[in-house]
Amino acid sequence: MSELRAAVEVLSSVNDEDARDIANLLAQLSKTATFDRARLESIMAHDATELLVVRDRGRIVGAATLVTFPLPSGLRGHVDDVVVDQAQRGKGIARALLARMTEVAIERGLRTLDLTSRPSPESALQLYESVGFVRRETNVLRFTPPVLS
């Protein structure tokens, strides 16, 4: 498959077209996620959170969120919501996003950068490993607070 020379940028503001593109990607990422423009804008205003994107002809076709945070054990990072538009998969977009995140981790002196994956096709896990992520024997637990009315 042909690989796009994917330039990764940090989204610093949101126009209407960007918002539509992110909403489209979010729908492909999760059946239960809902788009909220104010939440998207709060990501850009938050010091510890960055939305990295890749564009093709001006349209956002891939995105991933990087969160960094200080802990007593050191500065840590987490990658979340990695998604590439279905029509753009196989072009190196996810690889470019993840590679940039590992570069940022090194530049900022993060002690670790974690990425949690759902049970994925082996190809996705191989992609994560190819950019430096290592599988860990761990139990991931989640608490979901009840929806307040």
C-alpha positions in Angstrom: 0.0 0.0 0.0 1.2 3.5 -0.6 2.3 5.5 2.4 1.4 9.1 2.8 4.2 11.3 4.0 2.2 12.2 7.1 3.0 15.5 8.7 1.9 15.5 12.3 0.7 18.8 13.9 -0.6 19.7 17.3 -4.1 21.1 16.8 -4.1 24.6 18.4 -7.5 25.8 17.4 -10.7 24.4 15.9 -12.6 25.7 12.9 -15.9 24.2 11.7 -14.3 21.9 9.2 -11.8 20.6 11.8 -14.7 20.0 14.2 -16.6 18.0 11.6 -13.5 15.9 10.8 -12.8 15.2 14.5 -16.5 14.3 15.0 -16.3 11.9 12.0 -13.1 10.2 13.5 -14.6 10.0 16.9 -17.6 8.1 15.5 -15.2 5.6 13.9 -13.3 5.2 17.1 -16.2 4.4 19.4 -19.9 3.6 19.0 -20.6 5.2 22.4 -18.5 8.3 22.2 -20.3 11.6 21.6 -18.7 14.7 20.1 -18.6 17.9 22.1 -16.9 20.9 20.5 -16.4 22.6 23.9 -14.6 19.5 25.1 -12.4 19.5 22.0 -11.6 23.2 22.6 -10.8 22.4 26.3 -8.1 19.9 25.1 -6.3 22.7 23.3 -6.6 25.0 26.4 -5.4 22.3 28.8 -1.6 22.3 29.6 -1.3 18.6 29.9 -3.3 17.5 26.9 -2.5 17.8 23.2 -4.4 16.6 20.1 -2.0 15.5 17.4 -3.5 15.3 13.9 -2.5 14.4 10.4 -4.2 16.1 7.4 -4.7 15.1 3.8 -5.6 18.0 1.5 -6.5 20.1 4.5 -8.9 17.5 6.1 -8.0 15.8 9.4 -7.7 12.1 8.6 -5.9 10.9 11.7 -5.7 12.0 15.4 -4.4 10.9 18.7 -4.4 12.4 22.2 -1.3 12.8 24.3 -1.6 13.4 28.0 1.4 14.1 30.2 1.3 14.4 34.0 3.8 14.5 36.9 3.6 11.8 39.5 5.8 11.2 42.5 7.5 8.4 40.5 8.3 10.7 37.5 6.8 12.5 34.6 4.5 10.1 32.7 2.5 10.1 29.5 -0.4 8.3 28.0 -1.6 7.9 24.5 -5.4 7.8 23.9 -8.0 7.9 21.2 -5.7 6.9 18.3 -7.9 6.9 15.1 -7.4 7.0 11.4 -10.2 7.5 8.9 -11.2 4.2 7.4 -10.6 5.4 3.9 -7.0 6.5 4.8 -5.8 3.4 6.7 -2.7 1.6 5.5 -0.9 4.9 4.6 1.3 5.3 7.6 -0.8 7.8 9.4 -1.1 5.9 12.7 2.6 5.2 12.6 3.4 8.9 12.1 1.2 9.9 15.0 2.7 7.2 17.3 6.3 7.9 16.2 5.8 11.7 16.9 4.5 10.8 20.4 7.5 8.7 21.2 9.7 11.6 20.0 7.8 14.0 22.3 8.3 11.5 25.2 12.0 11.6 24.7 12.1 15.4 24.2 10.2 16.0 27.4 12.1 13.4 29.5 9.0 11.3 30.2 9.8 8.3 32.4 7.2 6.2 30.5 4.6 6.6 27.7 1.7 4.2 28.0 -0.8 3.1 25.4 -3.7 0.8 26.3 -5.2 -1.1 23.4 -8.4 -3.1 23.2 -8.0 -6.6 22.0 -6.8 -5.6 18.6 -5.8 -7.4 15.4 -2.2 -8.5 15.7 -1.3 -6.0 13.0 -2.2 -3.1 15.3 -0.2 -4.6 18.1 2.8 -5.0 15.7 2.5 -1.4 14.7 2.6 -0.3 18.3 5.7 -2.4 18.9 7.4 -1.2 15.7 7.5 2.3 17.1 8.9 1.2 20.5 5.9 0.2 22.7 6.4 -3.0 24.6 3.6 -5.4 25.7 3.3 -5.6 29.4 1.8 -8.2 31.6 -0.8 -6.1 33.4 -4.4 -5.9 34.4 -6.1 -2.8 33.2 -9.1 -1.9 35.4 -11.6 0.8 34.8 -14.1 2.6 37.0 -16.9 4.4 35.2 -18.8 6.8 37.4 -22.6 6.7 37.1 -24.2 9.3 34.9 -25.5 12.2 37.1 -28.9 13.5 36.1 
